[in-house]
């Protein structure tokens, strides 16, 4: 939790939602992210916590492909901003 607090300080404001993916695989994480982000308003921010070793490479690529913004990545924490519809 201390790591998350430090990451939030660097990000300035609180996110609208959080998702603790724990040890889920990247494939499962991006499917879950699709649904979680869909339910948030445009511009909302989501903190993701995930320990899959491929996530530092896969999550930025997924954000680029889907149009969402990876605001910052401090593995195992990531801040994603939902795209405009």
Helices and strands as residue ranges (DSSP letters): H 2-11, E 17-22, H 26-38, E 45-50, H 55-66, E 69-74, E 77-81
